[in-house]
Amino acid sequence: MAGLERKRFDEADETRSFQGNGGVELVNIGGGVVGRATFEAGWRWSDHVKPIVGGDSCQAAHVGYVVSGRQMIHMDDGTELEIGPGDVVSIPAGHDGWTVGDEPCVVLDFAGMANYAKPG
């Protein structure tokens, strides 16, 4: 059984930069990984993460909470969903996404960040 823990994103266990336009801070806690991703204005998965990880679309499944900003999610099957502040989201593998507007989109991700934007 894991012990009582507290972590802070400003003292992250790991940080990863996107290829421009943001990055993610990661904390390892409770046997899992939680990420705080900041997607700056102009960010798009296919432009800023795909060059790092390859593939045709994001293959990480995400469960998260949108703190601020907006993002459009486009699934490989063509369905789309815009997410924004206060939304709790589940995004299956097989998608592209991009920031909507001029405000950074900040998302706390509780499921899909262990290998997100990780070269290799």
C-alpha positions as CSV (number, residue, x, y, z in Angstrom):
1,M,0.0,0.0,0.0
2,A,1.4,3.4,-1.0
3,G,2.0,5.9,1.8
4,L,0.6,9.4,2.1
5,E,2.1,11.7,-0.5
6,R,2.1,15.3,-1.7
7,K,3.7,16.6,-4.9
8,R,3.7,20.0,-6.7
9,F,3.9,20.7,-10.4
10,D,6.3,23.5,-9.7
11,E,8.7,20.8,-8.4
12,A,7.8,18.3,-11.1
13,D,9.6,14.9,-11.3
14,E,10.0,15.5,-15.0
15,T,9.2,18.1,-17.6
16,R,8.8,17.6,-21.4
17,S,8.7,20.4,-24.0
18,F,6.6,20.1,-27.1
19,Q,8.3,21.1,-30.3
20,G,7.3,24.7,-29.6
21,N,4.1,26.0,-28.0
22,G,4.1,24.5,-24.6
23,G,5.0,21.5,-22.5
24,V,4.0,19.2,-19.7
25,E,5.1,18.9,-16.0
26,L,4.8,15.3,-14.6
27,V,4.5,14.1,-11.0
28,N,4.8,10.4,-10.1
29,I,2.3,9.8,-7.3
30,G,0.3,7.0,-5.9
31,G,1.8,4.5,-8.3
32,G,0.7,6.6,-11.3
33,V,1.6,9.7,-13.3
34,V,-0.3,13.0,-13.3
35,G,0.5,15.7,-15.9
36,R,-0.2,19.4,-16.2
37,A,0.0,20.2,-19.8
38,T,0.1,23.7,-21.1
39,F,-0.9,24.0,-24.8
40,E,0.0,27.5,-25.9
41,A,-1.9,29.5,-28.6
42,G,-1.2,28.0,-32.0
43,W,-0.4,24.5,-30.5
44,R,-1.5,21.4,-32.5
45,W,-0.6,17.8,-31.8
46,S,0.2,17.0,-35.4
47,D,2.6,20.0,-35.5
48,H,4.2,20.0,-32.1
49,V,4.1,16.5,-30.7
50,K,3.9,14.2,-33.8
51,P,7.5,15.1,-34.8
52,I,8.6,13.9,-31.4
53,V,6.7,10.6,-31.2
54,G,5.7,9.8,-34.8
55,G,2.5,8.2,-35.9
56,D,-0.6,9.6,-37.6
57,S,-2.5,10.6,-34.5
58,C,-2.1,10.7,-30.7
59,Q,-2.2,7.2,-29.4
60,A,-2.5,8.2,-25.7
61,A,-5.9,7.9,-24.0
62,H,-6.5,10.8,-21.7
63,V,-8.7,11.4,-18.7
64,G,-8.4,15.0,-17.5
65,Y,-9.7,18.2,-16.3
66,V,-9.5,21.5,-18.3
67,V,-8.3,24.3,-16.0
68,S,-8.3,27.1,-18.6
69,G,-8.4,27.8,-22.3
70,R,-10.1,25.8,-25.0
71,Q,-9.1,22.9,-27.3
72,M,-10.7,21.2,-30.2
73,I,-10.3,17.4,-30.3
74,H,-10.6,15.6,-33.7
75,M,-10.9,11.8,-33.6
76,D,-9.6,9.6,-36.4
77,D,-13.3,8.7,-37.2
78,G,-14.0,12.4,-37.9
79,T,-16.0,13.2,-34.7
80,E,-15.0,16.5,-33.0
81,L,-15.5,17.9,-29.5
82,E,-14.5,21.3,-28.2
83,I,-13.4,21.3,-24.5
84,G,-13.0,24.2,-22.1
85,P,-12.7,25.3,-18.5
86,G,-14.4,23.1,-16.0
87,D,-14.8,20.1,-18.4
88,V,-13.8,16.6,-17.2
89,V,-12.9,14.7,-20.4
90,S,-12.1,11.3,-21.6
91,I,-10.3,11.2,-24.9
92,P,-9.6,7.8,-26.5
93,A,-6.5,7.1,-28.4
94,G,-6.5,8.1,-32.1
95,H,-7.0,11.8,-32.2
96,D,-5.5,15.2,-33.1
97,G,-6.1,18.3,-31.0
98,W,-5.4,22.0,-31.2
99,T,-5.7,25.1,-29.0
100,V,-8.6,27.3,-29.9
101,G,-8.1,31.1,-29.5
102,D,-5.3,33.1,-28.0
103,E,-5.4,31.8,-24.4
104,P,-3.2,28.8,-23.4
105,C,-5.2,25.6,-22.7
106,V,-4.1,24.0,-19.4
107,V,-5.2,20.5,-18.7
108,L,-4.6,18.2,-15.7
109,D,-4.3,14.7,-17.1
110,F,-4.7,11.7,-14.8
111,A,-4.3,8.8,-17.3
112,G,-2.4,9.6,-20.5
113,M,0.8,11.4,-19.7
114,A,3.3,8.6,-18.7
115,N,4.7,8.5,-22.2
116,Y,3.1,11.6,-23.8
117,A,5.6,13.6,-25.9
118,K,8.3,11.2,-24.8
119,P,10.9,10.6,-27.6
120,G,11.5,7.1,-28.4
